[in-house]
Amino acid sequence: MGNFIRAGLIALALAAAPAAASASIIVDTGTPVAPTESWSLFGESIPVQGQYLAARFDLSRAALLTNLEGYVGGDGGAFTISVAADAGAGPDGDTPGATLFAQQAHAGFGEGAWSGVRHVSWSLDAGTYWVVFSVDPGHGDTLGGYMPNNAPNPTGAEAFLSIPGDTWRRADDLDFGVRINDDVPEPASWALMIAGFGLAGCGLRGRKVTAAAN
């Protein structure tokens, strides 16, 4: 029955291959085009020590976030992308709550480009969340830049926080660029995985019968 086990393991390996999953779009606001107005993340024109911008998104099912990007321009440098829980209704409406995942990203010099974190594995249950773009020198961020606020399909629910000493405030007209993807196994991959488990199970049962006969 060794052949059954080998076949099952091969099927499982194929099902786990990177090609077995396809990218699913969770958020895509589109690329801001010819921006005429910008919301500064950490520009010299704003007398703050740091700033956070957030956009709300909903998940109707559990998801494994893999790529999170924002459309960023300016002098370049390090910034942080995080996912936060929804804190529920405040004075201005829902705002970000506790940080669930965070990773530093880098943006290059220029008028604007998609920059972010890729190939992460941030697992979320169905629910409401916020993606947060922040420049906080206290966390090692160095970006001098901005996020243009005229994305063609904005999330419609956004907030900002300036530090020090501020709290989250809703500002649903920020309209900055956001892209979030997750990986979803294709139906054929699920079938292959189930077949692999079945073959492996048959092999194990066959080994038990052979051992009993001996």
CYANA upper distance limits for C-alpha pairs under 8 A (distance plus 0.5 A):
  1 MET  CA      5 ILE  CA      7.36
  1 MET  CA    203 GLY  CA      5.83
  1 MET  CA    204 LEU  CA      8.38
  1 MET  CA    206 GLY  CA      6.40
  1 MET  CA    207 ARG  CA      6.91
  2 GLY  CA      6 ARG  CA      6.75
  2 GLY  CA    203 GLY  CA      7.17
  3 ASN  CA      7 ALA  CA      6.53
  3 ASN  CA    203 GLY  CA      8.20
  4 PHE  CA      8 GLY  CA      6.63
  4 PHE  CA    199 LEU  CA      6.28
  4 PHE  CA    200 ALA  CA      6.78
  4 PHE  CA    202 CYS  CA      7.34
  4 PHE  CA    203 GLY  CA      5.37
  5 ILE  CA      9 LEU  CA      6.66
  5 ILE  CA    199 LEU  CA      7.03
  5 ILE  CA    200 ALA  CA      5.28
  5 ILE  CA    201 GLY  CA      8.35
  5 ILE  CA    202 CYS  CA      8.27
  5 ILE  CA    203 GLY  CA      5.51
  5 ILE  CA    204 LEU  CA      7.75
  6 ARG  CA     10 ILE  CA      6.64
  6 ARG  CA    200 ALA  CA      8.20
  7 ALA  CA     11 ALA  CA      6.69
  7 ALA  CA    196 GLY  CA      7.82
  7 ALA  CA    199 LEU  CA      7.26
  7 ALA  CA    200 ALA  CA      7.93
  8 GLY  CA     12 LEU  CA      6.69
  8 GLY  CA    195 ALA  CA      7.88
  8 GLY  CA    196 GLY  CA      4.74
  8 GLY  CA    197 PHE  CA      6.74
  8 GLY  CA    198 GLY  CA      7.75
  8 GLY  CA    199 LEU  CA      5.19
  8 GLY  CA    200 ALA  CA      5.04
  9 LEU  CA     13 ALA  CA      6.62
  9 LEU  CA    196 GLY  CA      6.97
  9 LEU  CA    200 ALA  CA      7.30
 10 ILE  CA     14 LEU  CA      6.71
 10 ILE  CA    196 GLY  CA      7.95
 11 ALA  CA     15 ALA  CA      6.68
 11 ALA  CA    192 LEU  CA      6.75
 11 ALA  CA    193 MET  CA      7.01
 11 ALA  CA    195 ALA  CA      7.67
 11 ALA  CA    196 GLY  CA      5.23
 12 LEU  CA     16 ALA  CA      6.76
 12 LEU  CA    192 LEU  CA      7.71
 12 LEU  CA    193 MET  CA      5.89
 12 LEU  CA    196 GLY  CA      5.59
 12 LEU  CA    197 PHE  CA      7.67
 13 ALA  CA     17 ALA  CA      6.84
 14 LEU  CA     20 ALA  CA      8.09
 14 LEU  CA    192 LEU  CA      8.25
 15 ALA  CA     20 ALA  CA      6.40
 15 ALA  CA    189 SER  CA      5.74
 15 ALA  CA    190 TRP  CA      7.72
 15 ALA  CA    192 LEU  CA      6.34
 15 ALA  CA    193 MET  CA      5.77
 16 ALA  CA     20 ALA  CA      6.97
 16 ALA  CA    193 MET  CA      8.39
 17 ALA  CA     21 ALA  CA      8.43
 20 ALA  CA    185 PRO  CA      6.41
 20 ALA  CA    186 GLU  CA      6.78
 20 ALA  CA    189 SER  CA      6.03
 21 ALA  CA    183 ASP  CA      6.37
 21 ALA  CA    184 VAL  CA      5.86
 21 ALA  CA    185 PRO  CA      4.65
 21 ALA  CA    186 GLU  CA      6.16
 21 ALA  CA    189 SER  CA      8.10
 22 SER  CA    183 ASP  CA      6.09
 22 SER  CA    184 VAL  CA      5.96
 22 SER  CA    185 PRO  CA      6.70
 22 SER  CA    186 GLU  CA      6.97
 23 ALA  CA    181 ASN  CA      6.70
 23 ALA  CA    182 ASP  CA      6.16
 23 ALA  CA    183 ASP  CA      5.25
 23 ALA  CA    184 VAL  CA      6.77
 24 SER  CA    181 ASN  CA      6.01
 24 SER  CA    182 ASP  CA      5.76
 24 SER  CA    183 ASP  CA      6.47
 24 SER  CA    184 VAL  CA      6.90
 25 ILE  CA    179 ARG  CA      8.38
 25 ILE  CA    180 ILE  CA      6.81
 25 ILE  CA    181 ASN  CA      5.15
 25 ILE  CA    182 ASP  CA      7.14
 26 ILE  CA     59 LEU  CA      8.32
 26 ILE  CA    179 ARG  CA      8.11
 26 ILE  CA    180 ILE  CA      5.90
 26 ILE  CA    181 ASN  CA      5.91
 26 ILE  CA    182 ASP  CA      7.51
 27 VAL  CA     57 PHE  CA      7.83
 27 VAL  CA    155 THR  CA      8.38
 27 VAL  CA    178 VAL  CA      7.17
 27 VAL  CA    179 ARG  CA      5.66
 27 VAL  CA    180 ILE  CA      5.44
 27 VAL  CA    181 ASN  CA      7.55
 28 ASP  CA    153 ASN  CA      7.98
 28 ASP  CA    177 GLY  CA      8.27
 28 ASP  CA    178 VAL  CA      6.39
 28 ASP  CA    179 ARG  CA      5.01
 28 ASP  CA    180 ILE  CA      7.12
 29 THR  CA    151 ALA  CA      6.40
 29 THR  CA    152 PRO  CA      6.77
 29 THR  CA    153 ASN  CA      4.87
 29 THR  CA    154 PRO  CA      5.44
 29 THR  CA    155 THR  CA      7.21
 29 THR  CA    176 PHE  CA      8.40
 29 THR  CA    177 GLY  CA      6.13
 29 THR  CA    178 VAL  CA      6.11
 29 THR  CA    179 ARG  CA      7.12
 30 GLY  CA    151 ALA  CA      6.33
 30 GLY  CA    152 PRO  CA      6.26
 30 GLY  CA    153 ASN  CA      6.50
 30 GLY  CA    154 PRO  CA      8.35
 30 GLY  CA    177 GLY  CA      6.96
 30 GLY  CA    178 VAL  CA      8.00
 30 GLY  CA    179 ARG  CA      8.33
 31 THR  CA     71 TYR  CA      7.66
 31 THR  CA    151 ALA  CA      6.27
 31 THR  CA    152 PRO  CA      7.56
 31 THR  CA    177 GLY  CA      6.61
 32 PRO  CA     71 TYR  CA      8.06
 32 PRO  CA    148 PRO  CA      6.99
 32 PRO  CA    149 ASN  CA      7.71
 32 PRO  CA    150 ASN  CA      5.88
 32 PRO  CA    151 ALA  CA      4.74
 32 PRO  CA    152 PRO  CA      7.02
 32 PRO  CA    176 PHE  CA      7.95
 32 PRO  CA    177 GLY  CA      6.89
 33 VAL  CA    150 ASN  CA      7.82
 33 VAL  CA    151 ALA  CA      7.79
 35 PRO  CA    148 PRO  CA      6.36
 35 PRO  CA    149 ASN  CA      7.74
 35 PRO  CA    150 ASN  CA      6.82
 36 THR  CA    148 PRO  CA      8.47
 36 THR  CA    150 ASN  CA      8.50
 37 GLU  CA    148 PRO  CA      6.88
 37 GLU  CA    149 ASN  CA      6.88
 37 GLU  CA    150 ASN  CA      7.99
 38 SER  CA    146 TYR  CA      6.90
 38 SER  CA    147 MET  CA      6.48
 38 SER  CA    148 PRO  CA      4.79
 38 SER  CA    149 ASN  CA      5.84
 39 TRP  CA    146 TYR  CA      6.27
 39 TRP  CA    147 MET  CA      6.06
 39 TRP  CA    148 PRO  CA      6.53
 39 TRP  CA    149 ASN  CA      6.67
 39 TRP  CA    174 LEU  CA      7.53
 40 SER  CA     46 ILE  CA      8.07
 40 SER  CA    145 GLY  CA      6.82
 40 SER  CA    146 TYR  CA      4.61
 40 SER  CA    147 MET  CA      6.76
 41 LEU  CA     50 GLY  CA      7.93
 41 LEU  CA     51 GLN  CA      6.11
 41 LEU  CA     52 TYR  CA      7.54
 41 LEU  CA     53 LEU  CA      8.02
 41 LEU  CA    134 SER  CA      7.59
 41 LEU  CA    135 VAL  CA      6.90
 41 LEU  CA    143 LEU  CA      8.49
 41 LEU  CA    144 GLY  CA      7.83
 41 LEU  CA    145 GLY  CA      6.33
 41 LEU  CA    146 TYR  CA      5.31
 41 LEU  CA    147 MET  CA      7.24
 42 PHE  CA     46 ILE  CA      7.58
 42 PHE  CA     48 VAL  CA      8.22
 42 PHE  CA     49 GLN  CA      8.25
 42 PHE  CA     50 GLY  CA      6.49
 42 PHE  CA     51 GLN  CA      6.81
 42 PHE  CA    135 VAL  CA      6.79
 42 PHE  CA    143 LEU  CA      7.13
 42 PHE  CA    144 GLY  CA      5.72
 42 PHE  CA    145 GLY  CA      6.26
 42 PHE  CA    146 TYR  CA      7.34
 43 GLY  CA    144 GLY  CA      5.80
 43 GLY  CA    145 GLY  CA      6.06
 43 GLY  CA    146 TYR  CA      7.37
 44 GLU  CA    144 GLY  CA      7.95
 48 VAL  CA    162 SER  CA      7.10
 48 VAL  CA    163 ILE  CA      6.63
 48 VAL  CA    164 PRO  CA      7.68
 49 GLN  CA    136 ASP  CA      7.59
 49 GLN  CA    137 PRO  CA      7.74
 49 GLN  CA    162 SER  CA      8.13
 49 GLN  CA    163 ILE  CA      6.19
 49 GLN  CA    164 PRO  CA      6.99
 50 GLY  CA    134 SER  CA      8.05
 50 GLY  CA    135 VAL  CA      5.91
 50 GLY  CA    136 ASP  CA      5.18
 50 GLY  CA    137 PRO  CA      7.18
 50 GLY  CA    162 SER  CA      6.44
 50 GLY  CA    163 ILE  CA      5.73
 50 GLY  CA    164 PRO  CA      7.90
 51 GLN  CA    134 SER  CA      6.23
 51 GLN  CA    135 VAL  CA      6.01
 51 GLN  CA    136 ASP  CA      7.00
 51 GLN  CA    160 PHE  CA      7.82
 51 GLN  CA    161 LEU  CA      6.24
 51 GLN  CA    162 SER  CA      4.92
 51 GLN  CA    163 ILE  CA      6.54
 52 TYR  CA    132 VAL  CA      7.14
 52 TYR  CA    133 PHE  CA      6.24
 52 TYR  CA    134 SER  CA      4.72
 52 TYR  CA    135 VAL  CA      6.99
 52 TYR  CA    136 ASP  CA      8.44
 52 TYR  CA    160 PHE  CA      5.94
 52 TYR  CA    161 LEU  CA      5.49
 52 TYR  CA    162 SER  CA      6.81
 53 LEU  CA    132 VAL  CA      6.10
 53 LEU  CA    133 PHE  CA      5.69
 53 LEU  CA    134 SER  CA      6.72
 53 LEU  CA    158 GLU  CA      7.97
 53 LEU  CA    159 ALA  CA      6.48
 53 LEU  CA    160 PHE  CA      5.03
 53 LEU  CA    161 LEU  CA      7.16
 54 ALA  CA     96 PRO  CA      7.91
 54 ALA  CA    130 TRP  CA      6.58
 54 ALA  CA    131 VAL  CA      6.00
 54 ALA  CA    132 VAL  CA      4.75
 54 ALA  CA    133 PHE  CA      6.74
 54 ALA  CA    158 GLU  CA      5.98
 54 ALA  CA    159 ALA  CA      5.66
 54 ALA  CA    160 PHE  CA      6.61
 55 ALA  CA    130 TRP  CA      5.90
 55 ALA  CA    131 VAL  CA      5.98
 55 ALA  CA    132 VAL  CA      7.17
 55 ALA  CA    155 THR  CA      7.02
 55 ALA  CA    156 GLY  CA      8.42
 55 ALA  CA    157 ALA  CA      6.35
 55 ALA  CA    158 GLU  CA      4.88
 55 ALA  CA    159 ALA  CA      7.06
 56 ARG  CA    128 THR  CA      7.71
 56 ARG  CA    129 TYR  CA      6.24
 56 ARG  CA    130 TRP  CA      4.77
 56 ARG  CA    131 VAL  CA      6.96
 56 ARG  CA    155 THR  CA      7.31
 56 ARG  CA    157 ALA  CA      6.01
 56 ARG  CA    158 GLU  CA      6.69
 57 PHE  CA    128 THR  CA      6.48
 57 PHE  CA    129 TYR  CA      5.99
 57 PHE  CA    130 TRP  CA      6.45
 57 PHE  CA    131 VAL  CA      8.07
 57 PHE  CA    155 THR  CA      7.71
 58 ASP  CA    126 ALA  CA      8.09
 58 ASP  CA    127 GLY  CA      6.29
 58 ASP  CA    128 THR  CA      4.98
 58 ASP  CA    129 TYR  CA      6.71
 59 LEU  CA     63 ALA  CA      7.98
 59 LEU  CA    125 ASP  CA      8.03
 59 LEU  CA    126 ALA  CA      5.33
 59 LEU  CA    127 GLY  CA      5.68
 59 LEU  CA    128 THR  CA      6.80
 59 LEU  CA    129 TYR  CA      8.44
 60 SER  CA    126 ALA  CA      5.68
 60 SER  CA    127 GLY  CA      7.11
 61 ARG  CA    125 ASP  CA      7.01
 61 ARG  CA    126 ALA  CA      4.92
 61 ARG  CA    127 GLY  CA      8.19
 62 ALA  CA    123 SER  CA      8.01
 62 ALA  CA    124 LEU  CA      6.11
 62 ALA  CA    125 ASP  CA      4.63
 62 ALA  CA    126 ALA  CA      5.23
 63 ALA  CA    123 SER  CA      6.38
 63 ALA  CA    124 LEU  CA      5.88
 63 ALA  CA    125 ASP  CA      6.93
 63 ALA  CA    126 ALA  CA      7.93
 63 ALA  CA    182 ASP  CA      6.85
 63 ALA  CA    183 ASP  CA      8.13
 63 ALA  CA    184 VAL  CA      8.43
 64 LEU  CA    121 SER  CA      6.37
 64 LEU  CA    122 TRP  CA      5.87
 64 LEU  CA    123 SER  CA      4.89
 64 LEU  CA    124 LEU  CA      6.81
 64 LEU  CA    182 ASP  CA      5.76
 64 LEU  CA    183 ASP  CA      6.64
 64 LEU  CA    184 VAL  CA      8.43
 65 LEU  CA    120 VAL  CA      7.38
 65 LEU  CA    121 SER  CA      6.26
 65 LEU  CA    122 TRP  CA      5.42
 65 LEU  CA    123 SER  CA      6.75
 65 LEU  CA    124 LEU  CA      8.12
 65 LEU  CA    180 ILE  CA      7.71
 65 LEU  CA    181 ASN  CA      6.42
 65 LEU  CA    182 ASP  CA      4.73
 65 LEU  CA    183 ASP  CA      7.41
 66 THR  CA    118 ARG  CA      6.39
 66 THR  CA    119 HIS  CA      5.42
 66 THR  CA    120 VAL  CA      5.14
 66 THR  CA    121 SER  CA      5.86
 66 THR  CA    122 TRP  CA      7.18
 66 THR  CA    180 ILE  CA      8.23
 66 THR  CA    181 ASN  CA      6.43
 66 THR  CA    182 ASP  CA      5.56
 66 THR  CA    183 ASP  CA      7.16
 67 ASN  CA    116 GLY  CA      7.97
 67 ASN  CA    117 VAL  CA      6.32
 67 ASN  CA    118 ARG  CA      4.81
 67 ASN  CA    119 HIS  CA      6.47
 67 ASN  CA    120 VAL  CA      7.11
 67 ASN  CA    179 ARG  CA      8.23
 67 ASN  CA    180 ILE  CA      6.15
 67 ASN  CA    181 ASN  CA      5.72
 67 ASN  CA    182 ASP  CA      7.33
 68 LEU  CA     81 ILE  CA      8.07
 68 LEU  CA    116 GLY  CA      6.16
 68 LEU  CA    117 VAL  CA      5.99
 68 LEU  CA    118 ARG  CA      6.98
 68 LEU  CA    178 VAL  CA      8.11
 68 LEU  CA    179 ARG  CA      6.31
 68 LEU  CA    180 ILE  CA      5.08
 68 LEU  CA    181 ASN  CA      7.19
 69 GLU  CA     81 ILE  CA      8.50
 69 GLU  CA    114 TRP  CA      6.51
 69 GLU  CA    115 SER  CA      5.76
 69 GLU  CA    116 GLY  CA      4.61
 69 GLU  CA    117 VAL  CA      6.93
 69 GLU  CA    178 VAL  CA      6.34
 69 GLU  CA    179 ARG  CA      5.62
 69 GLU  CA    180 ILE  CA      7.00
 70 GLY  CA    114 TRP  CA      6.04
 70 GLY  CA    115 SER  CA      6.11
 70 GLY  CA    116 GLY  CA      6.68
 70 GLY  CA    133 PHE  CA      8.05
 70 GLY  CA    147 MET  CA      8.20
 70 GLY  CA    176 PHE  CA      8.21
 70 GLY  CA    177 GLY  CA      5.93
 70 GLY  CA    178 VAL  CA      5.19
 70 GLY  CA    179 ARG  CA      6.91
 71 TYR  CA    112 GLY  CA      6.69
 71 TYR  CA    113 ALA  CA      5.80
 71 TYR  CA    114 TRP  CA      4.97
 71 TYR  CA    115 SER  CA      6.78
 71 TYR  CA    147 MET  CA      6.48
 71 TYR  CA    148 PRO  CA      7.74
 71 TYR  CA    176 PHE  CA      7.61
 71 TYR  CA    177 GLY  CA      5.43
 71 TYR  CA    178 VAL  CA      7.11
 72 VAL  CA    107 ALA  CA      7.27
 72 VAL  CA    111 GLU  CA      8.39
 72 VAL  CA    112 GLY  CA      5.58
 72 VAL  CA    113 ALA  CA      6.07
 72 VAL  CA    114 TRP  CA      6.81
 72 VAL  CA    115 SER  CA      7.05
 72 VAL  CA    145 GLY  CA      7.43
 72 VAL  CA    146 TYR  CA      6.33
 72 VAL  CA    147 MET  CA      5.32
 72 VAL  CA    148 PRO  CA      7.72
 73 GLY  CA    107 ALA  CA      8.04
 73 GLY  CA    108 GLY  CA      8.15
 73 GLY  CA    109 PHE  CA      7.28
 73 GLY  CA    110 GLY  CA      6.00
 73 GLY  CA    111 GLU  CA      5.27
 73 GLY  CA    112 GLY  CA      4.33
 73 GLY  CA    113 ALA  CA      6.85
 73 GLY  CA    145 GLY  CA      6.00
 73 GLY  CA    146 TYR  CA      5.91
 73 GLY  CA    147 MET  CA      6.73
 73 GLY  CA    148 PRO  CA      8.14
 74 GLY  CA    108 GLY  CA      8.27
 74 GLY  CA    109 PHE  CA      6.16
 74 GLY  CA    110 GLY  CA      6.06
 74 GLY  CA    111 GLU  CA      6.53
 74 GLY  CA    112 GLY  CA      7.57
 74 GLY  CA    144 GLY  CA      6.62
 74 GLY  CA    145 GLY  CA      4.44
 74 GLY  CA    146 TYR  CA      6.49
 75 ASP  CA    108 GLY  CA      7.43
 75 ASP  CA    109 PHE  CA      5.12
 75 ASP  CA    110 GLY  CA      7.20
 75 ASP  CA    143 LEU  CA      7.54
 75 ASP  CA    144 GLY  CA      5.83
 75 ASP  CA    145 GLY  CA      6.21
 76 GLY  CA    106 HIS  CA      7.71
 76 GLY  CA    107 ALA  CA      5.36
 76 GLY  CA    108 GLY  CA      4.81
 76 GLY  CA    109 PHE  CA      5.03
 76 GLY  CA    110 GLY  CA      8.01
 76 GLY  CA    143 LEU  CA      5.93
 76 GLY  CA    144 GLY  CA      6.55
 76 GLY  CA    145 GLY  CA      6.95
 77 GLY  CA    106 HIS  CA      6.02
 77 GLY  CA    107 ALA  CA      5.99
 77 GLY  CA    108 GLY  CA      7.04
 77 GLY  CA    141 ASP  CA      7.94
 77 GLY  CA    142 THR  CA      5.69
 77 GLY  CA    143 LEU  CA      4.50
 77 GLY  CA    144 GLY  CA      7.17
 78 ALA  CA    104 GLN  CA      7.17
 78 ALA  CA    105 ALA  CA      6.20
 78 ALA  CA    106 HIS  CA      4.94
 78 ALA  CA    107 ALA  CA      7.00
 78 ALA  CA    135 VAL  CA      8.22
 78 ALA  CA    140 GLY  CA      8.18
 78 ALA  CA    141 ASP  CA      5.41
 78 ALA  CA    142 THR  CA      5.45
 78 ALA  CA    143 LEU  CA      5.49
 79 PHE  CA    104 GLN  CA      6.20
 79 PHE  CA    105 ALA  CA      5.91
 79 PHE  CA    106 HIS  CA      6.55
 79 PHE  CA    107 ALA  CA      8.16
 79 PHE  CA    133 PHE  CA      7.69
 79 PHE  CA    134 SER  CA      6.40
 79 PHE  CA    135 VAL  CA      5.59
 79 PHE  CA    136 ASP  CA      8.10
 79 PHE  CA    141 ASP  CA      5.42
 79 PHE  CA    142 THR  CA      7.06
 79 PHE  CA    143 LEU  CA      6.27
 80 THR  CA    102 ALA  CA      7.36
 80 THR  CA    103 GLN  CA      6.24
 80 THR  CA    104 GLN  CA      4.70
 80 THR  CA    105 ALA  CA      6.12
 80 THR  CA    132 VAL  CA      8.42
 80 THR  CA    133 PHE  CA      6.33
 80 THR  CA    134 SER  CA      5.72
 80 THR  CA    135 VAL  CA      6.95
 80 THR  CA    141 ASP  CA      7.45
 81 ILE  CA    102 ALA  CA      6.23
 81 ILE  CA    103 GLN  CA      6.15
 81 ILE  CA    104 GLN  CA      6.65
 81 ILE  CA    105 ALA  CA      7.27
 81 ILE  CA    116 GLY  CA      7.49
 81 ILE  CA    117 VAL  CA      7.82
 81 ILE  CA    131 VAL  CA      7.66
 81 ILE  CA    132 VAL  CA      6.13
 81 ILE  CA    133 PHE  CA      5.34
 81 ILE  CA    134 SER  CA      7.05
 82 SER  CA     99 THR  CA      7.33
 82 SER  CA    100 LEU  CA      7.88
 82 SER  CA    101 PHE  CA      5.87
 82 SER  CA    102 ALA  CA      4.48
 82 SER  CA    103 GLN  CA      6.86
 82 SER  CA    131 VAL  CA      6.33
 82 SER  CA    132 VAL  CA      5.59
 82 SER  CA    133 PHE  CA      7.21
 83 VAL  CA     99 THR  CA      6.49
 83 VAL  CA    100 LEU  CA      6.18
 83 VAL  CA    101 PHE  CA      5.79
 83 VAL  CA    102 ALA  CA      6.98
 83 VAL  CA    129 TYR  CA      7.37
 83 VAL  CA    130 TRP  CA      6.11
 83 VAL  CA    131 VAL  CA      5.10
 83 VAL  CA    132 VAL  CA      6.52
 84 ALA  CA     96 PRO  CA      6.33
 84 ALA  CA     97 GLY  CA      6.22
 84 ALA  CA     98 ALA  CA      5.91
 84 ALA  CA     99 THR  CA      4.68
 84 ALA  CA    100 LEU  CA      5.76
 84 ALA  CA    101 PHE  CA      7.62
 84 ALA  CA    129 TYR  CA      6.32
 84 ALA  CA    130 TRP  CA      5.60
 84 ALA  CA    131 VAL  CA      6.91
 84 ALA  CA    132 VAL  CA      7.70
 85 ALA  CA     96 PRO  CA      6.54
 85 ALA  CA     97 GLY  CA      5.47
 85 ALA  CA     98 ALA  CA      5.95
 85 ALA  CA     99 THR  CA      6.92
 85 ALA  CA    100 LEU  CA      7.21
 85 ALA  CA    128 THR  CA      7.53
 85 ALA  CA    129 TYR  CA      5.39
 85 ALA  CA    130 TRP  CA      6.83
 86 ASP  CA     94 ASP  CA      7.34
 86 ASP  CA     95 THR  CA      6.69
 86 ASP  CA     96 PRO  CA      5.48
 86 ASP  CA     97 GLY  CA      5.64
 86 ASP  CA     98 ALA  CA      8.18
 86 ASP  CA    128 THR  CA      6.43
 86 ASP  CA    129 TYR  CA      5.68
 86 ASP  CA    130 TRP  CA      7.05
 87 ALA  CA     94 ASP  CA      6.86
 87 ALA  CA     95 THR  CA      6.10
 87 ALA  CA     96 PRO  CA      5.85
 87 ALA  CA     97 GLY  CA      4.75
 87 ALA  CA     98 ALA  CA      7.95
 88 GLY  CA     93 GLY  CA      7.90
 88 GLY  CA     94 ASP  CA      5.23
 88 GLY  CA     95 THR  CA      6.91
 88 GLY  CA     96 PRO  CA      8.47
 88 GLY  CA     97 GLY  CA      8.47
 89 ALA  CA     93 GLY  CA      5.05
 89 ALA  CA     94 ASP  CA      4.62
 89 ALA  CA     95 THR  CA      7.37
 90 GLY  CA     94 ASP  CA      6.23
 90 GLY  CA     95 THR  CA      7.34
 92 ASP  CA    169 ARG  CA      7.16
 92 ASP  CA    170 ARG  CA      6.22
 93 GLY  CA    170 ARG  CA      7.36
 94 ASP  CA    170 ARG  CA      8.29
 95 THR  CA    159 ALA  CA      7.21
 95 THR  CA    168 TRP  CA      6.94
 95 THR  CA    169 ARG  CA      7.82
 95 THR  CA    170 ARG  CA      7.49
 96 PRO  CA    129 TYR  CA      7.96
 96 PRO  CA    130 TRP  CA      6.40
 96 PRO  CA    168 TRP  CA      7.93
101 PHE  CA    122 TRP  CA      7.40
103 GLN  CA    117 VAL  CA      7.60
104 GLN  CA    117 VAL  CA      7.96
104 GLN  CA    141 ASP  CA      8.34
105 ALA  CA    115 SER  CA      7.72
105 ALA  CA    116 GLY  CA      5.76
105 ALA  CA    117 VAL  CA      6.29
106 HIS  CA    115 SER  CA      7.14
106 HIS  CA    116 GLY  CA      7.30
106 HIS  CA    143 LEU  CA      8.47
107 ALA  CA    113 ALA  CA      8.30
107 ALA  CA    115 SER  CA      6.05
107 ALA  CA    116 GLY  CA      8.19
107 ALA  CA    143 LEU  CA      8.04
108 GLY  CA    113 ALA  CA      8.47
112 GLY  CA    147 MET  CA      8.37
112 GLY  CA    148 PRO  CA      8.40
135 VAL  CA    141 ASP  CA      5.84
135 VAL  CA    142 THR  CA      7.41
135 VAL  CA    143 LEU  CA      6.92
136 ASP  CA    140 GLY  CA      7.26
136 ASP  CA    141 ASP  CA      5.81
136 ASP  CA    142 THR  CA      8.18
137 PRO  CA    141 ASP  CA      5.27
137 PRO  CA    142 THR  CA      6.76
147 MET  CA    176 PHE  CA      6.37
147 MET  CA    177 GLY  CA      7.76
148 PRO  CA    175 ASP  CA      8.30
148 PRO  CA    176 PHE  CA      6.11
148 PRO  CA    177 GLY  CA      7.78
149 ASN  CA    173 ASP  CA      8.24
149 ASN  CA    174 LEU  CA      5.69
149 ASN  CA    175 ASP  CA      5.04
149 ASN  CA    176 PHE  CA      4.76
149 ASN  CA    177 GLY  CA      7.77
150 ASN  CA    154 PRO  CA      8.41
150 ASN  CA    174 LEU  CA      8.16
150 ASN  CA    175 ASP  CA      5.90
150 ASN  CA    176 PHE  CA      6.68
150 ASN  CA    177 GLY  CA      8.32
151 ALA  CA    175 ASP  CA      6.01
151 ALA  CA    176 PHE  CA      6.05
151 ALA  CA    177 GLY  CA      5.89
153 ASN  CA    175 ASP  CA      8.42
154 PRO  CA    175 ASP  CA      5.42
154 PRO  CA    176 PHE  CA      7.27
154 PRO  CA    177 GLY  CA      7.64
155 THR  CA    175 ASP  CA      7.59
156 GLY  CA    172 ASP  CA      6.01
156 GLY  CA    173 ASP  CA      7.60
156 GLY  CA    175 ASP  CA      7.61
157 ALA  CA    170 ARG  CA      8.16
157 ALA  CA    171 ALA  CA      8.01
157 ALA  CA    172 ASP  CA      5.44
158 GLU  CA    170 ARG  CA      6.42
158 GLU  CA    171 ALA  CA      6.03
158 GLU  CA    172 ASP  CA      5.20
158 GLU  CA    173 ASP  CA      7.83
158 GLU  CA    174 LEU  CA      7.10
158 GLU  CA    175 ASP  CA      8.16
159 ALA  CA    168 TRP  CA      6.92
159 ALA  CA    169 ARG  CA      5.83
159 ALA  CA    170 ARG  CA      4.65
159 ALA  CA    171 ALA  CA      5.58
159 ALA  CA    172 ASP  CA      7.26
159 ALA  CA    174 LEU  CA      8.42
160 PHE  CA    168 TRP  CA      6.14
160 PHE  CA    169 ARG  CA      5.99
160 PHE  CA    170 ARG  CA      7.06
160 PHE  CA    171 ALA  CA      7.49
161 LEU  CA    166 ASP  CA      6.65
161 LEU  CA    167 THR  CA      6.27
161 LEU  CA    168 TRP  CA      5.27
161 LEU  CA    169 ARG  CA      6.89
162 SER  CA    166 ASP  CA      6.15
162 SER  CA    167 THR  CA      7.99
185 PRO  CA    189 SER  CA      6.60
185 PRO  CA    190 TRP  CA      7.22
186 GLU  CA    190 TRP  CA      7.13
187 PRO  CA    191 ALA  CA      6.88
188 ALA  CA    192 LEU  CA      6.68
189 SER  CA    193 MET  CA      6.58
190 TRP  CA    194 ILE  CA      6.71
191 ALA  CA    195 ALA  CA      6.63
192 LEU  CA    196 GLY  CA      6.60
193 MET  CA    197 PHE  CA      6.88
194 ILE  CA    198 GLY  CA      6.69
195 ALA  CA    199 LEU  CA      6.66
196 GLY  CA    200 ALA  CA      6.63
197 PHE  CA    201 GLY  CA      6.54
198 GLY  CA    202 CYS  CA      6.74
199 LEU  CA    203 GLY  CA      6.76
200 ALA  CA    204 LEU  CA      6.84
201 GLY  CA    205 ARG  CA      6.74
202 CYS  CA    206 GLY  CA      6.60
203 GLY  CA    207 ARG  CA      6.79
204 LEU  CA    208 LYS  CA      6.92
205 ARG  CA    209 VAL  CA      6.86
206 GLY  CA    210 THR  CA      6.75
207 ARG  CA    211 ALA  CA      6.63
208 LYS  CA    212 ALA  CA      6.71
209 VAL  CA    213 ALA  CA      6.74
210 THR  CA    214 ASN  CA      6.85
